Amino acid sequence: MENCCNNAAHGLSRRGFVKLSLGAGAALWWSFRTQSVKAAGNTEALLLSCMDYRLVDDVVHYMDGRGLTNKYDHVILAGASLGVLQDKNLSWGQTFWDHVNVAIDLHHINKVIILDHRDCGAYKVFLGPDAAKDRDTETASHAVRLKALKAAVIAKHPSLTVETLIMDLDGKVEAIA
């Protein structure tokens, strides 16, 4: 049975095949290298938001509306600020800090934006249903974690500014001081 992949059958010597392979490998490496170089540079911010599928489009719309299209890195954790601070999945917090460090080193961010949202299932799972029993209690629950994470970011990276925000399910965003 004849081998359909025989280089000689296609008019390509072993030496020619090696040259072609090396050339293709170099071209592939060069295209990857130039893409990697393009990724480095200044990026405005790192955004931390929740994984809630109901708000993915609203989060992008909000960031686009701020003029930050393609100018921010995005980390997504269930509960956003709570995801970093909760003690049931410690690796989540470490993941956030690792991403902050990479964003500083690679993209030279100058800001962290922490965007929690209302009716967050993670708050109910980790803190219980009473954490969001009414709007005021819910706001207070988020404010405690947002402020704690803001303080932690500033303590680890004093050169960064930090914004703390909460999004309604209709996409409206308000600052939490």
DARAMO-V48836 format. One record per residue. N is the residue number from 1. PSI is psi in radians with two decimals (NA if undefined). Layout:
BEGIN
<<N;PSI> <N;PSI>>
END
This chain:
BEGIN
<<1;2.32> <2;2.39> <3;2.07> <4;-0.28> <5;0.22> <6;2.08> <7;-0.69> <8;-0.60> <9;-0.41> <10;0.15> <11;0.38> <12;2.09> <13;2.92> <14;-0.75> <15;-0.75> <16;-0.69> <17;-0.77> <18;-0.78> <19;-0.77> <20;-0.76> <21;-0.78> <22;-0.72> <23;-0.77> <24;-0.71> <25;-0.73> <26;-0.72> <27;-0.73> <28;-0.79> <29;-0.78> <30;-0.72> <31;-0.67> <32;-0.78> <33;-0.79> <34;-0.57> <35;-0.70> <36;-0.71> <37;-0.70> <38;-0.53> <39;-0.50> <40;2.71> <41;-2.92> <42;2.32> <43;2.43> <44;-0.86> <45;2.95> <46;2.23> <47;2.28> <48;2.14> <49;3.04> <50;2.83> <51;0.00> <52;2.06> <53;-0.40> <54;-0.36> <55;0.09> <56;-0.86> <57;-0.65> <58;-0.65> <59;-0.83> <60;-0.76> <61;-0.74> <62;-0.84> <63;-0.69> <64;-0.72> <65;-0.40> <66;0.03> <67;0.42> <68;0.30> <69;2.19> <70;0.45> <71;0.37> <72;2.64> <73;2.71> <74;2.12> <75;2.34> <76;2.14> <77;2.47> <78;2.19> <79;-0.10> <80;-1.84> <81;-0.72> <82;-0.62> <83;-0.65> <84;-0.68> <85;-0.29> <86;2.74> <87;0.22> <88;-0.47> <89;1.35> <90;-0.48> <91;-0.44> <92;-0.80> <93;-0.77> <94;-0.67> <95;-0.78> <96;-0.85> <97;-0.65> <98;-0.72> <99;-0.68> <100;-0.81> <101;-0.75> <102;-0.72> <103;-0.63> <104;-0.86> <105;-0.76> <106;-0.73> <107;-0.02> <108;0.79> <109;2.70> <110;0.03> <111;2.57> <112;2.24> <113;2.10> <114;2.03> <115;1.74> <116;3.07> <117;2.79> <118;2.78> <119;0.75> <120;2.09> <121;-0.59> <122;-0.66> <123;-0.70> <124;-0.67> <125;-0.84> <126;-0.55> <127;-0.23> <128;2.83> <129;-0.42> <130;-0.30> <131;-0.31> <132;0.64> <133;-0.44> <134;2.97> <135;-0.74> <136;-0.76> <137;-0.74> <138;-0.80> <139;-0.76> <140;-0.71> <141;-0.79> <142;-0.73> <143;-0.70> <144;-0.83> <145;-0.71> <146;-0.80> <147;-0.69> <148;-0.75> <149;-0.66> <150;-0.82> <151;-0.70> <152;-0.72> <153;-0.81> <154;-0.65> <155;-0.69> <156;-0.54> <157;1.33> <158;-0.34> <159;-0.21> <160;2.51> <161;2.70> <162;2.27> <163;2.41> <164;2.19> <165;2.78> <166;2.40> <167;2.35> <168;2.89> <169;-0.23> <170;0.09> <171;-0.09> <172;2.38> <173;2.40> <174;2.57> <175;2.50> <176;2.03> <177;NA>>
END
